[in-house]
Amino acid sequence: MKKIKKLHNIKDDFTSEDTWRMFRIMSEFVDGFEVLSSIGQAVSIFGGSRVIRGSKYYKLAEDAAYLLAKAGYAIITGSGPGIMEAGNKGARRANGKSVGLNIQIPMEQKANEYVDILLNFRYFFVRKVMFVKYAKAFVIMPGGYGTLDELFESLNLIQTERIGKFPVVLMGREYWKGMIDWLKSMVLKHGNISKADLDIFKISDDPAEVVKIIQNFYAKKP
């Protein structure tokens, strides 16, 4: 005799099951799309939350954000302290659009005071989609695991042609030198990437040059 599995009372279990989680995920996508679709062209700036105010990398991020905002780009950051704060501060100083995509984590990251347009996310993967979908370029400042995650995910998406190529600029040549040397001496040497894959990103310590790299990229596109 064929067994028939009886369903639970859906009403009782709805809020504790994956079905409910899907609605929460959908709502985060909808909120993100509705808010960010109106900001115009933007640049996402990534970097460490532990970078100290007034440090050389903080100032570099602020200056880059300022010039990018002056050039007409909205600035998107993770909304937290450190480099994220510097990016939002530079955008605010230029009277540009300062966007923060906050994430709910156990350490409770609070949005910095320079964010004008704030979105809060529970899910990292939804937040990542927003960083990529609405950015014309990524500017990667010194940071930790989170920054490295965003960097390599963007490189991988471009390498595998899951998204169209766009500018990825590393700032802080001294900071990134060891990683780039390792990519060349080990990863490339062992054939795990091609030489062309190293051209996906650029390096610059000049905020004005970063703006030119991004503008020149789109000037060459049809």
Helices and strands as residue ranges (DSSP letters): H 10-13, G 14-16, H 18-36, E 42-46, H 56-70, E 74-77, H 83-93, E 98-103, E 117-121, H 124-133, E 137-140, H 145-159, E 168-170, H 173-182, I 183-188, G 195-199, E 201-203, H 207-220
